[in-house]
Amino acid sequence: MTSKKNDATPAPRFEEGMTRLEKIVEELEGGRLPLEESLTRFEEGVKLSKDLTRTLEEAEKRIERLVEGPSGPDTVADGTLSEPGDHPSEGELPF
């Protein structure tokens, strides 16, 4: 029995993508690549950057859904997690 995950080539893991993007930046900043190779690396870097940004946005949405849970958001205005009725008074530490 085979499982069908996705017809498209799977995207590299986030960490692998970040490592590759850092390498591309180093190569471009080094200034030793010929123009055509520089353009090719730049195009690859732009695509990687967009893919990594999308991955981060999706992770953020997943976290927001988990935090909200079935009863709505459990966050305060500054985005930190809190329990209902657990807001510190002025000058009081939040923990």
DRENMARZA-958681 format. One record per atom (N, C-alpha, C, O): atom name; x negated, y negated, z; residue number from 1; residue in three letters. Coordinates in Angstrom, 1 decimal, always signed. Atoms other than C-alpha are relative to their C-alpha. Example, Ala and Ser with C-alpha at 12.3 -4.5 7.8 and 13.67 -1.06 7.14 Angstrom:
// DRENMARZA-958681
[site N [-0.9 +1.2 +0.0] 1 ALA],
[site CA [-12.3 +4.5 +7.8] 1 ALA],
[site C [-0.9 -1.2 +0.0] 1 ALA],
[site O [-1.9 -1.2 +0.7] 1 ALA],
[site N [+0.9 +1.1 +0.0] 2 SER],
[site CA [-13.7 +1.1 +7.1] 2 SER],
[site C [+0.8 -1.1 +0.8] 2 SER],
[site O [+0.3 -2.2 +0.9] 2 SER],
***
This chain:
// DRENMARZA-958681
[site N [-0.8 +1.2 +0.0] 1 MET],
[site CA [+0.0 +0.0 +0.0] 1 MET],
[site C [-0.9 -1.2 +0.0] 1 MET],
[site O [-1.8 -1.3 +0.8] 1 MET],
[site N [+0.8 +1.2 +0.1] 2 THR],
[site CA [-1.4 -3.4 -1.0] 2 THR],
[site C [+0.8 -1.2 +0.5] 2 THR],
[site O [+2.0 -1.2 +0.3] 2 THR],
[site N [-0.8 +1.2 -0.4] 3 SER],
[site CA [-0.5 -6.7 +0.4] 3 SER],
[site C [-0.5 -1.2 -0.9] 3 SER],
[site O [-1.6 -1.3 -1.2] 3 SER],
[site N [+0.2 +1.1 +0.9] 4 LYS],
[site CA [-0.2 -9.8 -1.8] 4 LYS],
[site C [+0.0 -1.3 +0.8] 4 LYS],
[site O [+1.0 -1.7 +1.2] 4 LYS],
[site N [+0.1 +1.3 -0.8] 5 LYS],
[site CA [-1.5 -12.9 +0.0] 5 LYS],
[site C [+0.2 -1.2 -0.9] 5 LYS],
[site O [+1.1 -2.0 -0.6] 5 LYS],
[site N [+0.0 +1.2 +0.8] 6 ASN],
[site CA [-2.1 -15.4 -2.7] 6 ASN],
[site C [-0.6 +0.3 -1.4] 6 ASN],
[site O [-1.6 +1.0 -1.5] 6 ASN],
[site N [+0.5 -0.3 +1.3] 7 ASP],
[site CA [-2.6 -15.3 -6.5] 7 ASP],
[site C [-1.3 -0.9 -0.3] 7 ASP],
[site O [-2.1 -0.5 -1.0] 7 ASP],
[site N [+1.2 +1.0 +0.2] 8 ALA],
[site CA [-5.1 -18.3 -6.4] 8 ALA],
[site C [-1.2 +0.5 +0.8] 8 ALA],
[site O [-1.0 +1.3 +1.8] 8 ALA],
[site N [+1.2 -0.3 -0.7] 9 THR],
[site CA [-8.6 -17.9 -5.3] 9 THR],
[site C [+0.0 -0.7 +1.4] 9 THR],
[site O [+0.4 -1.9 +1.5] 9 THR],
[site N [-0.1 +0.6 -1.3] 10 PRO],
[site CA [-8.7 -18.4 -1.5] 10 PRO],
[site C [-1.0 -1.1 +0.2] 10 PRO],
[site O [-2.2 -1.0 -0.2] 10 PRO],
[site N [+0.9 +1.1 -0.3] 11 ALA],
[site CA [-10.2 -21.7 -0.3] 11 ALA],
[site C [-1.0 +0.5 +1.0] 11 ALA],
[site O [-0.7 +1.3 +1.9] 11 ALA],
[site N [+1.0 -0.4 -1.0] 12 PRO],
[site CA [-13.4 -21.4 +1.7] 12 PRO],
[site C [+0.4 -0.5 +1.4] 12 PRO],
[site O [+1.2 -1.4 +1.5] 12 PRO],
[site N [-0.3 +0.4 -1.4] 13 ARG],
[site CA [-13.2 -21.6 +5.4] 13 ARG],
[site C [-0.4 -1.4 +0.2] 13 ARG],
[site O [-1.3 -1.9 -0.5] 13 ARG],
[site N [+0.2 +1.4 -0.3] 14 PHE],
[site CA [-13.2 -25.1 +6.8] 14 PHE],
[site C [-1.5 -0.3 +0.2] 14 PHE],
[site O [-2.1 -1.2 -0.3] 14 PHE],
[site N [+1.4 +0.2 -0.4] 15 GLU],
[site CA [-16.7 -24.8 +8.3] 15 GLU],
[site C [-0.9 +0.2 -1.2] 15 GLU],
[site O [-1.9 -0.5 -1.3] 15 GLU],
[site N [+0.8 -0.2 +1.2] 16 GLU],
[site CA [-18.1 -23.4 +5.1] 16 GLU],
[site C [+0.1 -1.2 -1.0] 16 GLU],
[site O [-0.9 -1.6 -1.5] 16 GLU],
[site N [-0.2 +1.2 +0.8] 17 GLY],
[site CA [-16.6 -26.3 +3.2] 17 GLY],
[site C [-0.8 -1.2 +0.5] 17 GLY],
[site O [-1.4 -2.0 -0.3] 17 GLY],
[site N [+0.7 +1.1 -0.6] 18 MET],
[site CA [-18.1 -28.8 +5.6] 18 MET],
[site C [-1.5 +0.1 -0.2] 18 MET],
[site O [-2.2 -0.9 -0.5] 18 MET],
[site N [+1.4 -0.3 +0.2] 19 THR],
[site CA [-21.5 -27.2 +5.3] 19 THR],
[site C [-0.4 -0.3 -1.4] 19 THR],
[site O [-1.4 -1.0 -1.6] 19 THR],
[site N [+0.3 +0.3 +1.4] 20 ARG],
[site CA [-21.4 -27.4 +1.5] 20 ARG],
[site C [+0.1 -1.5 -0.2] 20 ARG],
[site O [-0.7 -2.0 -1.0] 20 ARG],
[site N [-0.1 +1.4 +0.2] 21 LEU],
[site CA [-20.2 -31.0 +1.6] 21 LEU],
[site C [-1.2 -0.7 +0.6] 21 LEU],
[site O [-1.7 -1.7 -0.1] 21 LEU],
[site N [+1.1 +0.7 -0.6] 22 GLU],
[site CA [-23.0 -32.0 +3.9] 22 GLU],
[site C [-1.3 +0.2 -0.9] 22 GLU],
[site O [-2.1 -0.7 -1.1] 22 GLU],
[site N [+1.1 -0.3 +0.9] 23 LYS],
[site CA [-25.5 -30.3 +1.5] 23 LYS],
[site C [+0.1 -0.8 -1.2] 23 LYS],
[site O [-0.9 -1.4 -1.7] 23 LYS],
[site N [-0.2 +0.8 +1.1] 24 ILE],
[site CA [-24.0 -32.1 -1.4] 24 ILE],
[site C [-0.4 -1.5 +0.3] 24 ILE],
[site O [-1.1 -2.1 -0.5] 24 ILE],
[site N [+0.4 +1.4 -0.4] 25 VAL],
[site CA [-24.4 -35.5 +0.4] 25 VAL],
[site C [-1.5 -0.1 +0.1] 25 VAL],
[site O [-2.1 -1.1 -0.4] 25 VAL],
[site N [+1.4 +0.1 -0.1] 26 GLU],
[site CA [-28.0 -34.7 +1.2] 26 GLU],
[site C [-0.7 +0.0 -1.3] 26 GLU],
[site O [-1.6 -0.8 -1.6] 26 GLU],
[site N [+0.5 -0.1 +1.3] 27 GLU],
[site CA [-28.7 -33.8 -2.4] 27 GLU],
[site C [+0.1 -1.3 -0.7] 27 GLU],
[site O [-0.8 -1.8 -1.4] 27 GLU],
[site N [-0.3 +1.3 +0.7] 28 LEU],
[site CA [-27.1 -37.0 -3.7] 28 LEU],
[site C [-0.8 -1.1 +0.6] 28 LEU],
[site O [-1.3 -2.0 -0.1] 28 LEU],
[site N [+0.8 +1.1 -0.6] 29 GLU],
[site CA [-28.8 -39.2 -1.1] 29 GLU],
[site C [-1.5 +0.2 -0.3] 29 GLU],
[site O [-2.2 -0.8 -0.2] 29 GLU],
[site N [+1.5 -0.2 +0.4] 30 GLY],
[site CA [-32.2 -37.6 -2.0] 30 GLY],
[site C [-0.4 -0.7 -1.2] 30 GLY],
[site O [-1.6 -1.0 -1.4] 30 GLY],
[site N [+0.3 +0.7 +1.2] 31 GLY],
[site CA [-31.9 -39.2 -5.4] 31 GLY],
[site C [-0.9 +0.7 -1.0] 31 GLY],
[site O [-1.5 +0.1 -1.9] 31 GLY],
[site N [+0.9 -0.8 +0.9] 32 ARG],
[site CA [-33.9 -36.4 -7.1] 32 ARG],
[site C [+0.7 +0.8 -1.1] 32 ARG],
[site O [+0.1 +1.4 -1.9] 32 ARG],
[site N [-0.7 -0.7 +1.0] 33 LEU],
[site CA [-31.1 -34.9 -9.1] 33 LEU],
[site C [+0.1 -0.8 -1.3] 33 LEU],
[site O [+0.3 -2.0 -1.3] 33 LEU],
[site N [-0.3 +0.8 +1.2] 34 PRO],
[site CA [-30.7 -35.8 -12.8] 34 PRO],
[site C [+1.4 -0.5 +0.0] 34 PRO],
[site O [+2.3 +0.0 +0.8] 34 PRO],
[site N [-1.3 +0.7 +0.1] 35 LEU],
[site CA [-27.7 -37.9 -13.7] 35 LEU],
[site C [+1.2 +1.0 -0.1] 35 LEU],
[site O [+2.1 +1.0 +0.7] 35 LEU],
[site N [-1.1 -1.0 +0.2] 36 GLU],
[site CA [-25.5 -35.0 -15.0] 36 GLU],
[site C [+0.2 +0.9 +1.2] 36 GLU],
[site O [+1.3 +1.2 +1.6] 36 GLU],
[site N [-0.2 -0.8 -1.2] 37 GLU],
[site CA [-26.2 -32.8 -11.9] 37 GLU],
[site C [+0.5 -0.8 +1.1] 37 GLU],
[site O [+1.4 -0.3 +1.9] 37 GLU],
[site N [-0.6 +0.9 -1.0] 38 SER],
[site CA [-25.5 -35.8 -9.7] 38 SER],
[site C [+1.5 -0.1 -0.2] 38 SER],
[site O [+2.3 -0.1 +0.8] 38 SER],
[site N [-1.5 +0.2 +0.3] 39 LEU],
[site CA [-22.1 -36.3 -11.4] 39 LEU],
[site C [+0.7 +1.3 +0.4] 39 LEU],
[site O [+1.8 +1.3 +0.9] 39 LEU],
[site N [-0.6 -1.2 -0.3] 40 THR],
[site CA [-21.4 -32.6 -11.1] 40 THR],
[site C [+0.2 +0.2 +1.5] 40 THR],
[site O [+1.2 +0.6 +2.0] 40 THR],
[site N [-0.1 -0.1 -1.4] 41 ARG],
[site CA [-22.2 -32.6 -7.4] 41 ARG],
[site C [+1.0 -0.9 +0.6] 41 ARG],
[site O [+1.7 -0.6 +1.5] 41 ARG],
[site N [-1.0 +0.9 -0.5] 42 PHE],
[site CA [-20.2 -35.7 -6.8] 42 PHE],
[site C [+1.4 +0.4 -0.2] 42 PHE],
[site O [+2.2 +0.3 +0.7] 42 PHE],
[site N [-1.3 -0.5 +0.3] 43 GLU],
[site CA [-17.2 -34.2 -8.5] 43 GLU],
[site C [+0.4 +1.2 +1.0] 43 GLU],
[site O [+1.5 +1.2 +1.5] 43 GLU],
[site N [-0.2 -1.1 -1.0] 44 GLU],
[site CA [-17.6 -31.1 -6.3] 44 GLU],
[site C [+0.3 -0.5 +1.4] 44 GLU],
[site O [+1.2 +0.0 +2.1] 44 GLU],
[site N [-0.2 +0.6 -1.3] 45 GLY],
[site CA [-17.9 -33.2 -3.2] 45 GLY],
[site C [+1.3 -0.7 +0.2] 45 GLY],
[site O [+2.0 -0.6 +1.2] 45 GLY],
[site N [-1.3 +0.6 -0.1] 46 VAL],
[site CA [-14.8 -35.2 -4.0] 46 VAL],
[site C [+1.1 +1.0 +0.2] 46 VAL],
[site O [+2.0 +0.9 +1.0] 46 VAL],
[site N [-1.0 -1.1 -0.1] 47 LYS],
[site CA [-12.8 -32.0 -4.5] 47 LYS],
[site C [+0.0 +0.6 +1.4] 47 LYS],
[site O [+1.0 +0.8 +2.0] 47 LYS],
[site N [+0.2 -0.6 -1.3] 48 LEU],
[site CA [-14.2 -30.5 -1.3] 48 LEU],
[site C [+0.6 -0.9 +1.1] 48 LEU],
[site O [+1.3 -0.5 +2.0] 48 LEU],
[site N [-0.5 +1.0 -0.9] 49 SER],
[site CA [-13.4 -33.7 +0.6] 49 SER],
[site C [+1.5 +0.0 +0.1] 49 SER],
[site O [+2.1 -0.1 +1.1] 49 SER],
[site N [-1.5 +0.0 +0.1] 50 LYS],
[site CA [-9.8 -33.7 -0.6] 50 LYS],
[site C [+0.5 +1.3 +0.7] 50 LYS],
[site O [+1.5 +1.3 +1.4] 50 LYS],
[site N [-0.5 -1.3 -0.6] 51 ASP],
[site CA [-9.4 -30.0 +0.3] 51 ASP],
[site C [-0.2 +0.1 +1.5] 51 ASP],
[site O [+0.7 +0.5 +2.2] 51 ASP],
[site N [+0.3 +0.0 -1.4] 52 LEU],
[site CA [-11.0 -30.4 +3.7] 52 LEU],
[site C [+1.0 -1.0 +0.8] 52 LEU],
[site O [+1.5 -0.7 +1.9] 52 LEU],
[site N [-0.9 +1.0 -0.6] 53 THR],
[site CA [-8.8 -33.5 +4.4] 53 THR],
[site C [+1.4 +0.7 +0.1] 53 THR],
[site O [+2.1 +0.5 +1.1] 53 THR],
[site N [-1.3 -0.6 +0.1] 54 ARG],
[site CA [-5.7 -31.5 +3.4] 54 ARG],
[site C [+0.1 +1.1 +1.1] 54 ARG],
[site O [+1.1 +1.3 +1.8] 54 ARG],
[site N [+0.1 -1.0 -1.0] 55 THR],
[site CA [-6.8 -28.6 +5.7] 55 THR],
[site C [+0.2 -0.6 +1.4] 55 THR],
[site O [+0.9 -0.1 +2.3] 55 THR],
[site N [-0.1 +0.6 -1.2] 56 LEU],
[site CA [-7.2 -31.0 +8.6] 56 LEU],
[site C [+1.4 -0.6 +0.3] 56 LEU],
[site O [+1.9 -0.5 +1.4] 56 LEU],
[site N [-1.4 +0.5 -0.2] 57 GLU],
[site CA [-3.8 -32.6 +8.0] 57 GLU],
[site C [+1.0 +1.1 +0.3] 57 GLU],
[site O [+1.9 +0.9 +1.1] 57 GLU],
[site N [-0.9 -1.1 -0.3] 58 GLU],
[site CA [-2.1 -29.2 +7.9] 58 GLU],
[site C [-0.2 +0.5 +1.5] 58 GLU],
[site O [+0.7 +0.8 +2.1] 58 GLU],
[site N [+0.3 -0.4 -1.4] 59 ALA],
[site CA [-3.9 -28.3 +11.2] 59 ALA],
[site C [+0.7 -0.9 +1.0] 59 ALA],
[site O [+1.2 -0.5 +2.0] 59 ALA],
[site N [-0.6 +1.0 -0.8] 60 GLU],
[site CA [-2.7 -31.5 +12.7] 60 GLU],
[site C [+1.5 +0.2 +0.1] 60 GLU],
[site O [+2.1 +0.1 +1.2] 60 GLU],
[site N [-1.4 -0.3 +0.0] 61 LYS],
[site CA [+0.9 -30.8 +11.7] 61 LYS],
[site C [+0.4 +1.2 +0.8] 61 LYS],
[site O [+1.4 +1.2 +1.5] 61 LYS],
[site N [-0.2 -1.2 -0.7] 62 ARG],
[site CA [+0.7 -27.3 +13.1] 62 ARG],
[site C [-0.1 -0.3 +1.5] 62 ARG],
[site O [+0.7 +0.1 +2.3] 62 ARG],
[site N [+0.1 +0.4 -1.4] 63 ILE],
[site CA [-0.5 -28.8 +16.4] 63 ILE],
[site C [+1.1 -0.8 +0.5] 63 ILE],
[site O [+1.7 -0.6 +1.6] 63 ILE],
[site N [-1.1 +0.9 -0.3] 64 GLU],
[site CA [+2.2 -31.4 +16.4] 64 GLU],
[site C [+1.3 +0.9 +0.2] 64 GLU],
[site O [+2.0 +0.7 +1.2] 64 GLU],
[site N [-1.1 -0.9 -0.1] 65 ARG],
[site CA [+4.8 -28.6 +15.9] 65 ARG],
[site C [-0.1 +0.8 +1.3] 65 ARG],
[site O [+0.9 +1.0 +2.0] 65 ARG],
[site N [+0.2 -0.8 -1.2] 66 LEU],
[site CA [+3.4 -26.6 +18.7] 66 LEU],
[site C [+0.2 -0.8 +1.3] 66 LEU],
[site O [+0.8 -0.4 +2.2] 66 LEU],
[site N [-0.2 +0.8 -1.2] 67 VAL],
[site CA [+3.3 -29.5 +21.1] 67 VAL],
[site C [+1.4 -0.4 +0.2] 67 VAL],
[site O [+1.9 -0.5 +1.3] 67 VAL],
[site N [-1.4 +0.4 +0.0] 68 GLU],
[site CA [+6.8 -30.6 +20.2] 68 GLU],
[site C [+0.9 +1.1 +0.6] 68 GLU],
[site O [+1.8 +0.9 +1.4] 68 GLU],
[site N [-0.7 -1.1 -0.4] 69 GLY],
[site CA [+8.2 -27.2 +20.8] 69 GLY],
[site C [+1.5 -0.2 -0.2] 69 GLY],
[site O [+1.9 -1.1 -0.9] 69 GLY],
[site N [-1.4 +0.1 +0.3] 70 PRO],
[site CA [+12.0 -26.6 +20.9] 70 PRO],
[site C [+0.7 -1.1 +0.7] 70 PRO],
[site O [+1.8 -1.5 +0.2] 70 PRO],
[site N [-0.7 +1.1 -0.7] 71 SER],
[site CA [+12.8 -29.4 +23.3] 71 SER],
[site C [-0.5 -1.4 -0.3] 71 SER],
[site O [-0.1 -2.4 +0.3] 71 SER],
[site N [+0.4 +1.3 +0.4] 72 GLY],
[site CA [+11.1 -32.2 +21.5] 72 GLY],
[site C [-1.4 -0.3 +0.4] 72 GLY],
[site O [-2.1 +0.5 +1.0] 72 GLY],
[site N [+1.4 +0.4 -0.3] 73 PRO],
[site CA [+7.8 -34.1 +21.9] 73 PRO],
[site C [-0.3 +0.0 +1.5] 73 PRO],
[site O [+0.5 -0.5 +2.3] 73 PRO],
[site N [+0.5 +0.1 -1.4] 74 ASP],
[site CA [+5.9 -33.8 +25.1] 74 ASP],
[site C [-1.3 -0.8 +0.1] 74 ASP],
[site O [-2.2 -0.5 +0.7] 74 ASP],
[site N [+1.2 +0.9 +0.0] 75 THR],
[site CA [+3.5 -36.6 +24.4] 75 THR],
[site C [+0.4 -1.4 +0.5] 75 THR],
[site O [+1.6 -1.8 +0.4] 75 THR],
[site N [-0.2 +1.4 -0.4] 76 VAL],
[site CA [+3.1 -40.2 +25.7] 76 VAL],
[site C [-0.4 -0.8 -1.1] 76 VAL],
[site O [-1.0 -0.3 -2.1] 76 VAL],
[site N [+0.3 +0.9 +1.1] 77 ALA],
[site CA [+2.6 -43.2 +23.5] 77 ALA],
[site C [-1.4 +0.1 -0.5] 77 ALA],
[site O [-1.6 -0.1 -1.7] 77 ALA],
[site N [+1.4 -0.1 +0.5] 78 ASP],
[site CA [-1.2 -42.8 +23.4] 78 ASP],
[site C [-0.3 +1.3 -0.6] 78 ASP],
[site O [-1.5 +1.5 -1.0] 78 ASP],
[site N [+0.2 -1.2 +0.7] 79 GLY],
[site CA [-0.8 -39.3 +22.0] 79 GLY],
[site C [-0.6 +1.1 +0.9] 79 GLY],
[site O [-0.8 +2.2 +0.5] 79 GLY],
[site N [+0.5 -1.1 -0.9] 80 THR],
[site CA [-2.0 -37.4 +25.1] 80 THR],
[site C [+1.1 +0.8 +0.5] 80 THR],
[site O [+2.2 +0.3 +0.6] 80 THR],
[site N [-1.1 -0.9 -0.5] 81 LEU],
[site CA [-0.1 -34.5 +26.4] 81 LEU],
[site C [+0.4 -0.3 +1.4] 81 LEU],
[site O [-0.5 -0.8 +2.2] 81 LEU],
[site N [-0.5 +0.2 -1.3] 82 SER],
[site CA [+2.0 -34.9 +29.5] 82 SER],
[site C [+1.2 +0.8 +0.3] 82 SER],
[site O [+1.9 +1.3 -0.6] 82 SER],
[site N [-1.2 -0.7 -0.5] 83 GLU],
[site CA [+4.7 -33.2 +31.5] 83 GLU],
[site C [+1.1 -1.0 +0.2] 83 GLU],
[site O [+0.8 -2.2 +0.5] 83 GLU],
[site N [-1.1 +0.9 -0.2] 84 PRO],
[site CA [+8.1 -34.8 +31.7] 84 PRO],
[site C [+0.0 -0.6 +1.4] 84 PRO],
[site O [-0.2 +0.2 +2.4] 84 PRO],
[site N [+0.0 +0.6 -1.4] 85 GLY],
[site CA [+8.1 -37.3 +34.6] 85 GLY],
[site C [-1.4 -0.1 +0.6] 85 GLY],
[site O [-1.5 -0.3 +1.8] 85 GLY],
[site N [+1.4 -0.1 -0.5] 86 ASP],
[site CA [+4.3 -37.0 +34.9] 86 ASP],
[site C [-0.8 -1.2 -0.5] 86 ASP],
[site O [-2.0 -1.0 -0.9] 86 ASP],
[site N [+0.7 +1.1 +0.4] 87 HIS],
[site CA [+3.3 -40.5 +33.9] 87 HIS],
[site C [-0.7 -0.8 +1.1] 87 HIS],
[site O [+0.0 -1.1 +2.1] 87 HIS],
[site N [+0.7 +0.6 -1.1] 88 PRO],
[site CA [+0.6 -42.1 +36.1] 88 PRO],
[site C [+0.4 -1.5 +0.2] 88 PRO],
[site O [+0.8 -2.2 -0.8] 88 PRO],
[site N [-0.2 +1.5 -0.3] 89 SER],
[site CA [+1.2 -45.5 +37.8] 89 SER],
[site C [-1.2 -0.8 -0.5] 89 SER],
[site O [-2.3 -0.2 -0.7] 89 SER],
[site N [+1.1 +0.8 +0.5] 90 GLU],
[site CA [-1.0 -48.4 +36.7] 90 GLU],
[site C [-1.1 +0.1 +1.0] 90 GLU],
[site O [-1.0 +0.1 +2.2] 90 GLU],
[site N [+1.2 -0.2 -0.8] 91 GLY],
[site CA [-4.5 -47.9 +38.0] 91 GLY],
[site C [-0.2 +1.4 +0.5] 91 GLY],
[site O [-1.3 +1.7 +1.1] 91 GLY],
[site N [+0.1 -1.4 -0.5] 92 GLU],
[site CA [-3.9 -44.2 +38.7] 92 GLU],
[site C [-0.5 +0.8 -1.1] 92 GLU],
[site O [-0.2 +0.6 -2.3] 92 GLU],
[site N [+0.6 -0.8 +1.0] 93 LEU],
[site CA [-5.9 -41.6 +36.9] 93 LEU],
[site C [+1.1 +1.0 -0.5] 93 LEU],
[site O [+1.9 +1.5 +0.3] 93 LEU],
[site N [-1.0 -0.9 +0.6] 94 PRO],
[site CA [-3.8 -39.3 +34.6] 94 PRO],
[site C [-0.2 +1.5 +0.4] 94 PRO],
[site O [+0.5 +2.3 -0.2] 94 PRO],
[site N [+0.2 -1.4 -0.4] 95 PHE],
[site CA [-5.1 -36.1 +36.2] 95 PHE],
[site C [-0.1 +0.2 +1.5] 95 PHE],
[site O [-0.3 +1.4 +1.9] 95 PHE],
***
